[in-house]
């Protein structure tokens, strides 16, 4: 009974985590700063939250090739995602980032000699078709660049997951250290580069950065760390799908931005393909 209770609490924490992650799009849209400064500023605050959590939980900072590698990849994820939100729609940015599992699959096949199965070829093909749909809308060069940056964010995210897996996915110290290092690197890189590229600093924008750093990044990562102890990877992945669903809704409500027709179709294809693949993969793992 206690296991069920813990699992339900973990799933609730994961749902809250996904909802908090989902507000990123609208608050990034509300800040006029350079994407580098937005990413660096929010990561500076998120790093403080993560460091405090690790200190209170007695989780030591583990600086090794896996945590540093994951941190460098997270730097790429955070910079590319913020820039993508500035150049294309929030829906495109978040859904294209969610192609990360497909990049894991492609890298495993090409570089790790993972055995190719028909279902995997089918999944990659369907997801690729979904991604292509994003480029069918009438896009400006900026929108196209934004879509490419969002795809790069997904690539970096996929590599980060793989590096953490190689280092021992169940090891909290490597996973959390990687996240902390990633935020520190983003702050160190983003703030100095972004300040000269930013023209004005309104008080309301500082409030948005505080929300982005603490509410949208810092606290959710803590919740994710806690939830992942009792919530299965599949449940975390499926509940995490609330983020790409809610993110464009908040932007639509508060900013009036709507994704294009073809992007909407592409988004549905990508989310469906990734979800089905995750479910099938988890089912086969349990069966074996």
N, C-alpha and C positions, 0 to 999 in steps of 0.2 A: 504493500500500500504506500509506504514512504517513497519507494522508487517511482511510482505513478505520480505521486504528489510532486516530487522533485522534477520529474519530466514535464509536468504541466506548468510548473513555475518557470522552467527553462524556456518552454515554448512561448509563454507569455512575455518573458524578458526579450526573446528574439523578435517577437511581434512589435514590442515597444521600440526596440533597437532599429528595426526596419523603417518604422514610421518616423523616427527621429532622423535617420539617414535621408529620408525622402524630402526633407525641407531644404536640402542643399541647393537645388535648382533655383527656387524662387529667391533665396537670400543672395546667391551669387549674382542673379539678375539685378538685384536692388543696389549693388555696390558698383560704383563707376571706376574703381581702381584697376590697375593693371592685373591681369590674371596671376602673374608671379607674386604680386604683393598680397592678393587675396589668399592664394594658396599658402604663402609663407606665414601670413598673419594668423590664419585659422589653425595652422599646424603648430605654431608656437604655443597657442593656448591648449590645443589638444595634447601636445607633448607634456604640458604641466599636469593635466588630468591623468594621463597614463602613468607618469612618473609617480604621482601621489598614490595611485591605485597599487602599483607594483611595490612601493615602499610599505604601504599598509598591509598588503598581502604577503609581505616577506618574500617577494619574487625578485631574485637578484638579476641585475642587468647582465645578459649573456652576450658578450661581444665575440662572435666567431664568424666564419665565412658564410654560414647560413643566415644568421641574423643580419649581417651587414649586406649580403646580397639581397635579402628580402627588403631591407630598408631602402636600398638604391632603386629597386623596382617600384616600391611604394612612392618614392619621390616622383618617378615617371608617371605613375597613376594619378597622383594628386595634381601635378602641373597640367598634364594633358586634359584631365577631366574639367578643371576650372576653365581652361582656355576654350575647350569644346563648348561649354555652356555659354560662353561669350560670343561664339561664332555661329553656332547652330541652335536649334531648339533644345530645350531641356529634355524633351522626350527622346530625341535622337541621341543626345549625349549619354543618357543613363542606360538606354536599351542597348546601344552599341557597345558600351562598356561591359554589359552582361554577356558578351560573347566569350568571356574569359575561359569557361570550361571547354569551348570548342578549340581554342588555341592550345589548351593543355593536351587535348586529344591529338591535334595536328603535330605538335612538338614531340609527343610520345611516339608517334608513328615514324616521323622523319628522322629523329635524332636518337631516340632510345630504343629503336627497333621493336616497338610494341606491335604485336600481331594485329593485322588489320582484319576487322570483321565487317560483314555487310551492313550491320546496323550502324556502325561508326561512319562508314562511307556515306550512308544515307543521311545521317545526322549532319555531317559536315556539308554535304551538298545542299540540304534543305536550308541550313543556317546561312550558307553563302548566298543562296537565292534571296533570303530575307534581307541580308545586308545590301544586296544590289538594289532592292526596292527603295532603299533610302535615297539612292541617287537618281531616281526617276522623277522626283519632284523638280520644279523649276527652281534651281539653286543658284545663288550667287557664288563667286569664287570663295568668299568667306564661309558660306555654309558648307561647301565641299571640304574646305580645310578643317572646319569644325567636326565634320563627320569622320574624317581621317584621324584626327586627334582622338576622338572618342574610341575608335577602333584600336588605336595605339594604347589607350588606357586599358582596354580589355586585354591586349597582348601582355602589357606589363603586369597586370593583375594575375593573369594566368601563370606567368613565369614566377611571380612571387609565391603563389600557392604551391608550385612545384618545388621551389627551393625550400620552403618551410617543411614540405613533405619529406624531402631528402634528409633534412636535419632532424626529423622526428616530429611528425605532426602533432603528437600528443603532448609534447614538451612545452608547457606554458612559457617557460623562460625564453626559449628561442622564438616562439610565435610573438609574444608580447614585446620582447626586446627588438625584434624586427620592426614591429609597428612603431615603437618609440623612436628607434633610430631613423626610420623613414620620416617621421614628423620633424625630428631635429634637423635632418638634412634638407627637408623642404623649407623650413624656416631660415636656415643658414643660406640657402641658395635663393629663395624667393624674395625675401625682404630687401637685401641689398640691390638686387636686379630690378625689383619692382618699384622701389621708391622714386628713382629718376624718371620712370615711365608713367608716373601718376601725377595728374595736374592739380587735383583738389582733394581735400580731406574734410568731408562734412561729418558733424557729430553723429548723425544717424547711421552713417556707414560704419563707424567704429562699433556701434551697438550691433549691427548686422554681423560684423566679424566676430564679436564676442559670442553671439548666438551660434555662428558657424563653427567656431573653435570648441566651445564647451558643450552646447546642446546637440549640434549636428554631427560632431566627430568624436570628441573626448568621451562623453558619457556613453554613447552607443558602443564604442569599442570596449568599454568596461563591461557593459551588459552582454556583448557578444562573447567576451572571454568567460564570463560566468555561465552563460547559457550553453556554450559549447561543451561544458563538462557533463551535462545531463541530457542534452538535446542531440539527436543523431545528426550526422552531416547532411543526410537527405532532408530532414525536417528543417534544419537551419537554412538550407538552400531554397526549399520551397517557401518557407515563411519569409525569407529574404526577398522573394519576388514581389512582396508588397512595395518595396522601394521603387522599382521601375513603373509600377502601376500608379502609385500615389504621387510620385515626383511631378509628372506632367499635369496632374489634376490641380495641385497647388499653384503651379505656374499659370494654368488656364484661369483659375479663380481670381488670383491676385494680380496677374500681369496681362491676362487676355491672350497669351501666346498659344497658338494651336499647331499641332504637328500637321504636316501635309498628308493628303490622302494616301499616297503610296508609302510614306514613312509609317503611317498607322498600320497598313497591311504588313509591311516588313517587320514592324515591331511585334505584331501578333505571331508571325511566323517564327521569329527568333526566340521569343519567350516560350512558345509551345515546343519548339525543337529542343531547347536546352532543358526544359522541365521534363519532357518525356525521356530524354537521354539519362538525366539524373535518376529518375524513377527506375528505369530498366537496369541501370548500372548497380543501384543499391539492391534491387531484387536479386540480381545474379550473384552479388557478393554474399548476401544472406543465405542464398541457396547452397553456395559452395562451402 
